Amino acid sequence: MSEVAPYGRKFKKLFFYVPNGYEEALLKLLEENEIEFDGIRGYQIESGGLKVIPFITKNDDYDHQVT
């Protein structure tokens, strides 16, 4: 996916979403395998809804928001 993803300002526009608590493990995996990406997000179910928590955002600050 990283090979075909378009570039944002500096980095590939590729985001990864993992269950909350797995962000560090994913980051290590991506770095060890030299996979380009823009962001890592954790997610969890809270009050019956999906909550997305930014962990890393490389291209644009406005992408780094809890939703």
C-alpha positions in Angstrom: 0.0 0.0 0.0 2.8 2.4 0.9 4.4 2.0 -2.6 1.2 3.2 -4.4 0.0 5.8 -1.9 0.2 9.4 -3.1 2.4 11.9 -1.3 1.1 14.6 1.0 3.4 17.5 1.9 6.4 15.3 2.7 5.1 11.8 3.5 2.9 9.2 1.9 -0.8 9.8 2.7 -1.2 6.4 4.3 -2.9 6.1 7.7 -3.0 3.0 9.9 -5.8 2.4 12.5 -5.1 -0.1 15.3 -6.9 -1.0 18.5 -5.9 1.5 21.2 -2.7 0.4 22.9 -1.1 -1.1 19.8 0.3 2.1 18.3 3.9 1.7 19.6 4.1 -1.9 18.3 2.8 -0.8 14.9 5.3 2.1 14.8 8.2 -0.2 15.5 7.0 -2.6 12.8 6.7 0.2 10.2 10.1 1.6 11.1 11.9 -1.8 11.0 10.5 -2.4 7.6 11.0 1.1 6.3 7.4 1.6 5.4 6.4 5.2 4.6 3.2 6.5 6.2 1.5 9.7 7.3 -0.2 8.7 10.5 -1.1 6.1 13.1 -4.4 6.1 14.9 -5.7 4.2 17.9 -9.4 3.4 18.1 -11.7 2.3 20.8 -15.5 1.9 21.4 -16.6 4.5 23.9 -20.3 5.0 25.0 -21.4 2.9 22.1 -19.5 5.0 19.5 -16.1 4.8 17.8 -13.4 7.1 19.2 -10.3 7.7 17.1 -7.2 8.9 18.9 -4.2 10.3 16.9 -0.8 8.9 17.8 1.4 10.3 15.1 0.6 12.6 12.2 3.4 13.6 9.9 1.9 15.8 7.1 -0.8 18.1 8.5 -1.6 19.2 12.0 -5.3 19.4 11.2 -5.3 15.6 10.8 -4.1 15.2 14.4 -7.5 15.5 16.1 -9.5 13.2 18.4 -12.7 12.2 16.7 
